[in-house]
Amino acid sequence: MIDPQDVRDRIAPRILVAGEPVAGLRHVPTVDPSTGAPLADVPVADAATVDRAVRAAAAAQPAWRDLGVPGRRRLLEALGAAVREHRHELAMLDALDGGNPFPAMLSDVERCLHQFVTWPAVAGMTGGATIPIDPRDLHFTEYEPFGVVARIVAYNHPAYFAIKAMLPPLVMGNSVVLKPAEQTPLSALRLAEIAQEVLPPGVFTVVTGGAEAGAALVGHPLIRRIGFTGSVATGLAIQRAAAASAVKHVSLELGGKNAMIVFPDAPVEAVADAVVAGMNLDSCAGQSCGSTSRVFVHEDVHDAVVAAVEQRIARFVPGVAYVDGTAMGPLVSAAHRDRVAGYVAAGRGEGARIVATGADPGLSGGFFQPPVLFDRVEPHMRIAREEIFGPVVSVLRWSSVDTVLAQANAVDYGLTGAVWTNDLRQAMRVVRGLHTGYVWVNDVSRHYWGQPFGGVKDSGLGREETLDELRTYAEVKAVNMRTRW
Ligand code: NAD
């Protein structure tokens, strides 16, 4: 493991606009969730800085567009190579700043490295069409970049989200201004420094700050396309603000309250492994949009599944994110830890039974929340309806497929769902019956790049991780050419 102290000593957060550091900004501390201690003072972009960043991006965009796919591909592949060289540093910044264990953050960076190659490789395949209206003329469509695209992302996978967010608009010929979450700004700022060595100035800019900086970006007159990852409340605020400023394209990757439905024929040990894997404890202490948070277990196997999950959860003792062997890290902030603890208290207060908690870590200062397994949860309880975004899972018992589907769908969210059974007929009934954008059969949590990821209902608008995502970062121009007088 790279030495955390070495990485910490080199942290020097700054906003670069067209390669130049912005001076005179207010700074706020970012905190190490493993200790609660301040890590670094981070600049807060005011409206004037956001405006400078967007204008620099707009100035850089035409030349970037005119490089064409081969030119952009060369530079983005070179950026991928530079990111590969810095992957340990980026992962350690995320472990220090966000509290997720270093191995998980390294795996995050490593699993998106291919995107520096594959996105540019498929950008030339986005197409456009020749429309056979009149054989004497020519009717065709072209994809044209928007100009400057704004990307605003959440805190749970900082470097991964920054990389995943910047590439699709960039390969389509847009420049990008990205705002990371205020809790975890360091890896994105470092990424911008690395990018500065490879990409033309202004093509990729990172501005830090919170809601105010995000709102300045959303409302900026030169921004016509916004891609957002975060909570439903912020997604709604962005839709409203975008609509109030101009006609803008907005895509939203929002929260989830994800259900896993277990049939009595599913193997208990595999189900228990999947429940724990679906909680994403080792990668982000459950702070993932796609985490399993409601497990509907058929009454015939209920007791066996609960006992098997209980055994597994007890192994997850939270610890410091950048120490070897840490099973799971802290939550991102004291406020979020208190929020999650509030849900645990609410569940107990409403009559759910706590079956297991991972042991208390006995460390002071950090924002640790051991994992919690709730049994005897009823659909009306808050822990069964609201997104907790932490290491808490609820078990609900079922006996009728119609009823369990109705209960699984009785939330405002619709991101992911899973069904566990060997019975293909039942599996397909649940797949078709679940109101979600992504479904697993005998699987959980995994993303398959090339499969469209996104939510229905309040979980979002639009799909990512597929060729169609690229097309959303361009507008269609229909060209009608008469070839005769
Ligand atoms: P958040 O909505 O609080 O913040 C997300 C980003 O929006 C941050 O960068 C924040 O500074 C910015 N922001 C806040 N107010 C804004 C405003 N008014 N205008 C513009 N930007 C603003 O979310 P969070 O707490 O960072 O992340 C947790 C949420 O994100 C959860 O609900 C989770 O499910 C969701 N999430 C969804 C996905 C997905 O792919 N569907 C992935 C990760 C996280």
Residues whose N, C-alpha, C, O or C-beta is under 5 A from the ligand:
A	BS01	NAD	I152 V153 A154 Y155 K179 P180 A181 E182 G209 G210 A211 G214 A215 T229 G230 S231 V232 T234 A237 E253 L254 G255 G256 S288 C289 S459
